Amino acid sequence: MYKIGIIGYGSRMGDFVDRVMETGGALPVAIADPDLENVKKRAEKHSLSGVVFYPTAEDMLAKERLDGICIGT
């Protein structure tokens, strides 16, 4: 299972993440977006549990060991 980080979790990214998860080969584990309150609501709507949230991409990249990045901004 590939661990994926997401930079910018806007309204379109939710549908993209749903498609990624349907493949069964990748799992979003971290999201970087400055609007953390709104992002957490969107992530819950798309059933993303166990995801760690960061205010910046730099923070996420410094703390997570990721296999890939999806940029949605």
C-alpha positions in Angstrom: 0.0 0.0 0.0 1.4 3.4 -1.1 1.2 6.2 1.4 0.1 9.4 -0.3 0.3 13.0 0.9 -2.1 15.6 -0.4 -1.2 19.3 -0.9 -4.3 21.5 -1.2 -7.6 19.7 -0.4 -10.1 21.8 -2.2 -13.6 20.7 -3.4 -12.3 18.8 -6.4 -9.7 16.9 -4.6 -12.2 14.9 -2.6 -13.5 13.1 -5.7 -10.0 12.5 -6.8 -9.1 11.0 -3.4 -12.2 8.7 -3.6 -10.9 7.4 -7.0 -7.4 6.8 -5.6 -8.8 4.9 -2.6 -11.0 2.7 -4.9 -7.8 1.4 -6.5 -6.8 -0.3 -3.3 -3.2 0.4 -3.8 -2.8 3.8 -2.2 -4.0 5.4 1.0 -4.0 9.1 1.8 -2.1 9.5 5.1 -1.5 13.3 5.3 -3.0 16.5 4.0 -1.4 19.9 3.9 -3.8 22.9 3.5 -3.8 26.2 5.4 -7.6 26.0 6.0 -7.4 23.1 8.5 -10.9 23.5 9.8 -12.6 23.2 6.4 -10.2 20.5 5.3 -11.0 18.3 8.3 -14.7 18.5 7.5 -14.1 17.5 3.8 -11.9 14.7 4.9 -14.5 13.4 7.2 -17.1 13.5 4.4 -14.8 11.4 2.3 -14.2 8.9 5.1 -10.5 9.7 5.5 -9.7 8.4 9.0 -6.3 8.4 10.5 -5.1 11.2 8.3 -2.7 13.8 9.8 -3.3 17.4 8.9 -0.6 20.1 8.4 -0.9 23.8 7.7 1.9 23.8 5.1 3.4 21.3 2.6 6.8 22.0 4.1 5.5 20.7 7.5 4.0 17.6 6.0 7.1 16.8 3.9 9.4 17.2 6.9 7.4 14.9 9.2 5.9 12.2 6.9 7.5 9.3 5.0 5.4 9.3 1.8 5.5 7.3 -1.3 3.8 9.9 -3.4 2.2 13.4 -3.5 -1.0 14.6 -5.1 -1.0 18.4 -5.7 -4.5 19.8 -5.8 -3.7 23.5 -5.6 
